[in-house]
Amino acid sequence: MALNAYKPQKLYYSIKEVAEMFGLNESTLRYWETEFPFLKPKTSGPAKVRQYQEKDIEQIKLIHNLVKVRGFKLAAAKKIINSNRDGADKTADVLTRLIGVRDELMALKRQLDYVQ
């Protein structure tokens, strides 16, 4: 599932909100934090509550694209990110746009089918 682009912007998101954005379990996000050292959300209080910022969500979006959408193993995703970060970012952006266009076209088709 792609990031909900229409969600109002906030300074910090909880782990539950971020997990819902991507259709993931909270445990998956915690595991990715151990596997990808650049993914380090802020923590607050004695309970170490995670606070994700937009930059963290962009990192998760990239990982999600590689692992969940494109089907790479974690090791392969790490290698891609480490060797060609800009290329991986651009590919993720293009894929997100294409999914959005596909969804819009499918909605238009449903409307046309309804009219006929």
DANOR-V65131 format. One record per backbone hydrogen bond with DSSP energy under -1.0 kcal/mol. CO is the residue of the C=O (numbers start at 1). NH is the residue of the N-H. E is the energy in kcal/mol with one decimal. If there is no record, write none. Layout:
CO&NH&E + CO&NH&E
This chain:
4&7&-1.1 + 13&52&-3.0 + 14&18&-2.2 + 15&19&-2.5 + 16&20&-2.1 + 17&21&-1.9 + 18&22&-1.4 + 19&24&-2.8 + 25&29&-1.4 + 26&30&-2.2 + 27&31&-2.3 + 28&32&-2.6 + 29&33&-1.7 + 31&35&-1.5 + 32&36&-2.7 + 36&39&-2.0 + 38&40&-1.1 + 42&51&-3.2 + 44&49&-2.2 + 45&48&-1.6 + 49&44&-1.6 + 51&42&-1.4 + 52&13&-2.3 + 53&57&-2.1 + 54&58&-2.3 + 55&59&-1.6 + 56&60&-2.3 + 57&61&-2.5 + 58&62&-1.9 + 59&63&-2.3 + 60&64&-3.3 + 61&65&-2.2 + 62&66&-2.1 + 63&67&-3.0 + 64&68&-1.8 + 64&69&-1.9 + 65&70&-2.5 + 66&72&-2.7 + 73&77&-2.4 + 74&78&-2.6 + 75&79&-2.0 + 76&80&-2.5 + 77&81&-2.6 + 78&82&-2.7 + 79&83&-2.3 + 80&84&-2.6 + 84&88&-2.2 + 85&89&-2.4 + 86&90&-2.5 + 87&91&-2.4 + 88&92&-2.1 + 89&93&-2.2 + 90&94&-2.6 + 91&95&-2.5 + 92&96&-2.2 + 93&97&-2.2 + 94&98&-2.6 + 95&99&-2.3 + 96&100&-2.0 + 97&101&-2.5 + 98&102&-2.7 + 99&103&-2.4 + 100&104&-2.2 + 101&105&-2.7 + 102&106&-2.5 + 103&107&-2.0 + 104&108&-2.3 + 105&109&-2.4 + 106&110&-2.2 + 107&111&-2.0 + 108&112&-2.6 + 109&113&-2.8 + 110&114&-1.8 + 111&115&-1.8 + 112&116&-1.9
